[in-house]
Amino acid sequence: MAGGSDVRVGQMLILLAILGTAGGWNYHRNALIDDAVPRPYRGYSDEELQQLMSAYQEEVDIQMAHYRKSGGANQLKVQGGGLLEEQIDEFERVQRVSQRRKERAYKVTDNQILVEQLAKEQIARDRDRPFYKLVFRRVTTF
């Protein structure tokens, strides 16, 4: 009987060695994949990330208020009548108002995208906290 348990122990050790090697290889492979994902805010501390997020969100709110004020239906409505020169001036006015409104919309969108990127960075960090979750995910994800 002692010989049979030695074989089982040997088999268990071989199985553990195989699992350990496969887990280590998988951890390394997933670490390379994680590092290849572009995360521009990876180097920022949690506090800096939160400050950036708050600042950009505040900027989005301010810009959104300006955007809403900047091109109501009355400002974009073309005033009819008048001479040809007055009509051309009116057309140019509406074009300027429309262009300013588009520029403000682009600024709002750009900052909203930055806020979303910062939120994604926070989610990525939270997903792997505490550290054992990172290790477990990298070892077991195929």
N, C-alpha and C positions, 0 to 999 in steps of 0.2 A: 503494500500500500504506500509506503514512503516513496517509492519510485514513481508512482502515479501522481502524487501531489507535487513532486519536483517537476514533472512534465507540465502540469497545469500552471505552476508558478512561472516556468520558463515561457509557456505560451502567453500568459498574461503580461509578462515583461516585454515580449516581442510585440504584442498588440499595443501596449502602452507606448513603446518606442515608435511604432508606426503612426499611432494617433498623435504623438508629440511632434514627430517630424512633419506630418501633414498639417497640423495646426500651425506650426512655426512657418512653414512655407506659405500657407494661406494668409497668415498674419502679415508676412512680408509683402506678398502680392497686393493685399488690400491696403497696406500702408502706402505703397507706390501709387495705387489708384487714387487714394485720398489726397496725396500730395500733388497729383496731376490736376485735380479740380481747381480751377481758378477761384481763389478767395482773396480779393484785394485787401480785405480788412483783417486778415488772419493775424497780422503782427500787432494789432491794437489790443490794449488791455480791455477788460470788461467795462471799466469805468469810462475809458475813452470812447468805446463803442456806444455806450449809453448816452454820453454827452453829444456825440455826433448825431445820433439818432434824434435826440430831443431838438437839437439845433436845426437839423434839416426839416423835421416835422413842423417846427415853428415857422420856418421859412416857407414851407408849402402852404401853411394856413394863411400867411400874410399875402403870398402871391396869388392864392386862390381868391382872396377877398378883392385884390386889385383886378384880377381877371374878371370877376363878376361885375365889378363897377365899370369896366373899360369898354364895354361894347354892347350896351343894352339895345333893344330894338329901335329906340328913338335915335340913337347915334348912327346906326347903320341904315336907317331909312333915308332914301334918296328924296330930296326935296325937288319936286317937279317944277316946271315952268321956267320962265326967264329966258334971257338971251343965250345963245350958244356958248359964249364965254362963261356965263354963270353956271351953265349946266356942266361944263368941263371942270370948273372949280369945285362944284359939288361932287362930281365923280371922283376927283382927286382926294377930296376930304374923306369920302367914304372909304376909298382905298387905303389912306393913311390909318384911319381908325381900325380897319380890318387887319392891316399889317401889324399894328401894335398889339391887337388882340391875339393874333397868331403867335407873336413873339412871347407874349406873356403865357400863353398856353404851353409853348415849348419849354419855358423855364419851369412851369409847374410840373410838367411831365418829367423833365430831367431830374428834378429834386424828388419826385415821387419814386422814380426808379432807384435813386440812391437810398431812400428810406427802405425800400423793399430789399435791396442788397444788404443793408445793415441788419434787417430783420432776419434774412436768410443766414447771415453769419451767426446771429444769436441762436437760431434754431440748430445750426450745425454744432455749435459749442454745447448747447444744452443736451443734445442727443447723446453726447459722449461723456456726460458727467454723471456720477463720479468715474474715475479713470478705469475701473474694472469694466464698465459698459463699453468703452472704446476697445479694450483688449478682447472682450467676449465677442463683440460685433466683428472685429477683424479676423478672429480665429474661426468663427462659425459661418461667416458669409461667403457664399461661393459664387 
